[in-house]
Amino acid sequence: CAICMDDYKKREKIRELPCSHGFHARCVDKWLRQHNSCPICRENINPTV
């Protein structure tokens, strides 16, 4: 995960953004509460994601 830098483990929830970048769901949910863009490519993300 590019947000927390931890490896993905079996059965962890992964969330893919519209730009096709994926992250741990818990990490990207927290990120999107504070930012409105993908942490990798900075594509604008609809806040309802």
C-alpha positions as CSV (number, residue, x, y, z in Angstrom):
1,C,0.0,0.0,0.0
2,A,1.5,3.3,-1.1
3,I,-0.1,5.1,1.9
4,C,1.1,2.9,4.8
5,M,3.9,1.1,3.0
6,D,2.7,-2.3,4.3
7,D,2.3,-5.3,2.1
8,Y,-1.2,-6.5,1.3
9,K,-2.2,-9.6,3.2
10,K,-4.9,-12.2,2.4
11,R,-8.4,-11.2,3.2
12,E,-7.6,-7.5,3.6
13,K,-10.0,-5.2,2.0
14,I,-8.5,-3.4,-1.0
15,R,-10.2,-0.3,-2.5
16,E,-9.5,0.7,-6.1
17,L,-10.0,4.3,-7.0
18,P,-11.4,5.4,-10.4
19,C,-7.8,6.0,-11.6
20,S,-7.2,2.3,-11.0
21,H,-4.7,2.7,-8.1
22,G,-5.5,0.4,-5.2
23,F,-4.8,0.8,-1.4
24,H,-5.9,-0.8,1.8
25,A,-9.5,0.3,2.3
26,R,-8.7,1.6,5.8
27,C,-5.8,3.7,4.5
28,V,-7.5,5.2,1.5
29,D,-10.7,5.9,3.5
30,K,-8.7,7.9,6.0
31,W,-6.7,9.6,3.2
32,L,-9.9,10.7,1.4
33,R,-11.4,12.2,4.5
34,Q,-8.5,14.7,4.4
35,H,-7.8,14.9,0.6
36,N,-9.8,14.8,-2.6
37,S,-7.2,13.2,-4.8
38,C,-5.4,9.9,-5.4
39,P,-2.2,9.7,-3.2
40,I,-0.2,8.5,-6.3
41,C,-1.4,10.3,-9.4
42,R,-3.3,13.2,-7.7
43,E,-6.4,12.6,-9.9
44,N,-9.4,14.4,-8.4
45,I,-11.6,11.9,-6.6
46,N,-15.3,12.5,-6.0
47,P,-15.7,12.9,-2.3
48,T,-18.5,10.3,-2.2
49,V,-16.1,7.5,-3.0
